[in-house]
Amino acid sequence: MATPAQWLAGARPRTLPAAVVPVAVGTGAAIAEDGAIWWRALVALFVALALQVGVNYANDYSDGIRGTDTDRVGPMRLVGSGAATPRSVLAAALLCFLAAAVAGLTLVMATGAWWLLLVGLAAILAAWFYTGGSRPYGYRALGEISVFVFFGLVAVAGTTYVQVERLDWLSLAASVPVGLLACALLVVNNLRDIATDGTSGKRTLAVVLGDTRTRALYTAGLILPFVIALSLVPIRHFAVLTLVALPLVVAPIRTVRSGATGPSLIATLQQTGRLQLAFGVLFTLGLAL
């Protein structure tokens, strides 16, 4: 039986900035439109965190029963390590999805936008079928597209929408750099696992692109968010604050461009998460001020 510490590690807390940042940025855009509603922002944050933890457990379950987690480096794998039974990890994933659905329903009722139910259902299905089902799209080089859509466009614009109750061009623009940084996390994660994923039949985008092009993609994923944020400076002057986080790109890019592989990229994954969080905080301030 897994210990509480192992369950916590299996939830992969270092990935949680990918859930926190889009909600923060979406709320910053809502503040810019004088429409922030804080309790709705907090419920949106709960939904995002529940989905993030749920997808982490779901991936642990699906990869574990397929045997693709057996020889991996990186964070704790509950099923792959044998610390927890597949059934218990599946139950944890479903419980997280249920919690996200109930909280999301609260926002649907508050806004009266019943079409948001379809968005929520799509998010849960995307979380499950990333590695679940007989034809997981994460094994077919489509993971980055899903991350960009759901941790960028949907999460940022959706957070703004449930507060101002309209689609807003600023939140849509702000969702692009947020989505790119979320993709960068997945890219460096898959770069780290490129050797084991290739031998196990998991065709991530990193496996398809190959080592060199994946490293170039990661570099672009860290630089372009700053370019896009600066393009908003004429409208939201304080978006220039994002430049404070620019030095944080140096270490991870240097490591990736140096050809580091396997366990050597674990620290880079952590650095990418810190960059994402710092950029998100500064971008939120830049939109809100």
N, C-alpha and C positions, 0 to 999 in steps of 0.2 A: 504493500500500500504506500502510495506517495505521501511524503510529508508536506505540511503546509508550505515550507520553503521551496520544495520541488514544484508544487502547484504554482507558486508565484513565479518561479523561474520559467515554468512552461508557458505562462501567460505572456512572456517576453516583454517585460516592462520597458525595455529600451526602445520598443517600437511605438510606445504610446504617444510620443510627440506627433506622430503621423495623424493621430486622432484629435489631439488638443489644438494643434496649429490651425487647421482649417476653420474650426469653430471660433477661435480667437480672431482670426482675420475676417471672417464673415461678420462677427460682432463689431469689429472696427468699421467695416463698411456700413453697418446699420447705424452706428453712432454718427458717421459722416452724413447720413440721411436723416438725422434727428429722430430715429425710430427705434432705438435700442429698448428691448424689454428684457430685463435681466433674468427673470425666472425662465423665460423661454430659451435664452442663451444657455442657462445651466442645464435645462432638460436636453437641449441639443448636444451639449457636451457629454451628458450621460449616455445618450444614444450612440454617439461616436465611439466612446470608450468601450461600451458593451459590445459593439460590432467588432472593434479592433481585437479585443480579447477573445471574442467568439471565433473570429477567423483564425487567430493563432492556435486555439485549441482544435478547430476543425482541420487545419492543415496538419497539426501534430497527429491527429487521428488518421486522416486519409493517407498521409505519407508513411505513417507507422505501419498500417496494415498492408501497404504495398511493399514495404521493406526498403524504401528509398532513404530512410533516415538512419539506417543501421551504422554506416561508417562516416557520418557527417561530423564536421567540426562546428563550433558555434554554440548557441544557447541550448539549454536543456530540452531534450525530447522525451516526453513522458512515455509514449508508447514505444518508440524506438529503443529506449534504454531499458524498458521493462519495469519502470518505476510505477506505472499505473496501467490498468487494463484498458483496452480499446473502448470498452463499453462505458467506463467511467469518464473518459476524456470526451467521448461523443456526447454524453449527458451534460457535461460542463459546457460544451459548445452550444448545444441546443438551449440550455438555460440562459446563456448570454444573449442568444438571438431572441428568445422570448422576452427577456427584460428590455432589450432595445425596442422590440415591437410594441410593448405596452407603453413605454415612455413616448415613443413616436406617435402612438395613437392620441396621447394627450395633446401633442402639438397639432395634430390634424383637427381635433375637436376645437381647439382654441382658435385656429385660423379659419375653420370651415372649408379648407381646401382639401376635399376628399381625394383628389387626384394624387396627393402626397402619399396615399396608401400604396399606389403603384410604384412610386419611387422607393419607398421603404422595402417593399417586396423585392424589387430588383436588386437592392443593396444586399439583402439577406441571401438571395439566390446567387449573386456574384460571389459573396463570401464563401458559400458552401461549395460551389462548383469550380472554384479556383483550383483545388486539388481533389474535390470530391466527385462522386459519380463515375460512370464508366469512361467518359471522355473529358477529363478535367482540362479547362482551357489554359491553366497555368503550365501544363505540360506541352502546350502548343504555342509558346512564345507570345501569348496574349496578356500576360499578367500585368505588364507595364501600362497597357491601354486601360485596363480595368482600374488600376490604381490611380491613374491620371483622372479618369472620369469620376470615381467615387470618393477619392481622398482629395480631389481638387475641385472640379466643377460642381459636383453634387453637394459636397460637404460645405464649401464656402458659400455658394449661391443659395443653398438650402437654408443655411443658418441665417443668412440675411433675410431670406424670404419669410421665414416664420416670425420674424420680428417686425419687418416693415410691410409685409403682406403684399409684396409686388416683386417681380424680377427686376434687378437693378444692374445697369451696365458696369458700374464700378465693382460690384462683387464678382461679376463674370470675368472682368479683366484681372482682378486680384486672385482669382482661383487658378490662373495659369501658372504663376511662379510657385504657388503652394503645391499644385499637382506635380510640377517638375521635380521639386525637392523630395516629394514622397516617392516618385519614380526612382530618383537617385538612390534612395535607401534600398529599394528592391534590386536595382542594378548591381550595387556593390555586394549585396547579399548573394545574388546569383553568380557574380564573378567569383566570390569566395568558394562557391560550391560547383563551379563549372566542371571540374574533373569528375566528381562523384555523380553529378546529375547526368552527365553524358554517358557514363557507363551503366547507369540505372534506367536509361531510357526517358528521362525527364528532359524534354526539349524546351528549356527556358529560352528567352530571347538571348541571353548570354551564350548559350550553347549554339544557337543558330548563327549569331553574328561572329562568334569566335573571340579570342582573347583580346586582340588589338583593337577591334572596333568597339567592343564592350567598354574598354578603358576610355576611348574617345567619347562614347556616349555618356559615361559617368561624368567626365569633365564638363561636357556641355550642360548636363543636368545641374551642375553646381554654379556655373557662370551665368547662364541665361536668366535665372530668376532675378538677379541683380539688374540686368539690362532691362527687363520688363518693368521692374519696380521703378527704375529711374525714368522710364517713359511716362510714368504717371505723375512725375514731379510738377509739370505745368498745371495740373489740376489739383493734386494733393501734395503741396510743397514739402511736407514733412516725410514723404516717402523716401526722401534722401537719407533718412536715418538708417535705412537698411545697409548703407555702406559701412556702418560701424561693425557689421558682422562679416564684412568681406575678408579680413585676415584669417577667419576660420576656414576658408577654403584651401589655404596653402598646404597645410599638413596632409589632409586626405588626398588632395590631387597629387602631391609629390609622391605619396606612398603608392597610389594606383599607377601613376606614370612610370614609377621605378620598376614595375613588374612584380610587385609583391603578390603572393598567392596564399591560398588556404588560411591557416590560423593567423598569418601575418596581417590579414585584412579584418580581423575581428575588431581591432582598435579603430580601424577606418570606419567601420559601421557605426561605432559609438561616436566618433567625431562627426559623422554625417548627421546623426541624430541631434547632436548639440548644435550644429550649424542650423539645422531645420528649426529648432526651438528658438534660437537667438534671432534668426531672420523673421520668424513668425511674430515674436514679441515686438520687434522693431517695426515691422510692417503694419502690425495692428495699431501701434502708436501713430505711425505715419498717416494712416487712414483716418484715425479718430481725431487727431489734433486739429 
